[in-house]
């Protein structure tokens, strides 16, 4: 299942250059090797890890006052979460295919 860590890193890296092509992409590896993705608790933990990684990668700051920065970080976060959810579904599919 190491493919998900790579997918998550690629997803989070690619979305951070949405607003600026001069910004170097930032990558964050999201590990799930210790999780049981067949359980709701394992999926919940992975979702929390992805949320934290997206917030860190997109530099989400609730106190930011510059509207252009807020718009960029909001878009980065939204796209990162959407892409990470797609990647998460792809990784979890084998866990539910046998049901």
N, C-alpha and C positions, 0 to 999 in steps of 0.2 A: 504494500500500500504506500510505498514511498513516493509514488507518482503524485499523490495529492499535495504533499509538501512542495513539490516542484511546481505544480499547478497554482497553488496558493501564492507562492513567491512570484511567479510570472504574472498572475492576475494583479496582485497588489503593486507590482513594479510598473506594469503597463498603464495602470489607471492614474498614476501620479504625474504623468506628463500631459494630462488632458489640457491644462490651461497654458502650459509653457513648454515649448519644444527645446528650450535651453536648459531646463532642469534635468539633472541626472536622476534616473529612476532609483527609487529606494525599494529594497526588497526585505521582506520579513518572512522567515520560515515559520510555518505553523505545524507543529508536530502533533500527531494524533496516535502515535505508535502505542501509547499507554492506555488508549481508550477502547472501550467495547462499543463500536458504532451500532451494534444491534440493540443496545439499550437506550432508553430515553435520556438517562443520566449522561451517558457517553456522548450522545448527539448534542445535548445541552452544553456540555463542557466544550465541545468543539466549536459550537456557535459562539460561545463567550470568548474563546481564544481568537476566533476570526474577527469578532467585533473589536477586541483590544488591538489586534494587529492592524486593522484598518484605521482605527483612531490614531495609532502611533505613526503609521505610514503616511497618512494624510495630514498629520500635524493638526488634528482637531483641537481647537482651543476655545472653550466657551466664553472666555473673556475678550476675544478678538473684536476690535472695533472697526477695522478697515473692511469695508463692504466687499471689495474685490477679493480680498484674502478669504473672507467668510464664504463667498460664493464659490471660490476655487476649492476650498477644503470640503464644503458641503457636497459639491459635485464629485470630487475624488472619493469621498467616503461612500456616497450613494452607489457609485459605479463599482467600487471595490467590494462592497457588501453584496451587491447583486451578482457580480461575477464569482465571488467566493461561494455563494449559495449554489450556483450552478455546478461549480467544481465539487462541492460537498455532496450534492445529489449524485453526481457521477461516481464518486468514491463509495457512497453508501449503497448504490444499486446492487452490487454483488451480495451484500448482506441480506437483501430482501428478495433476491431472485429465486431462491429455493423455496420460498413460502407459497 
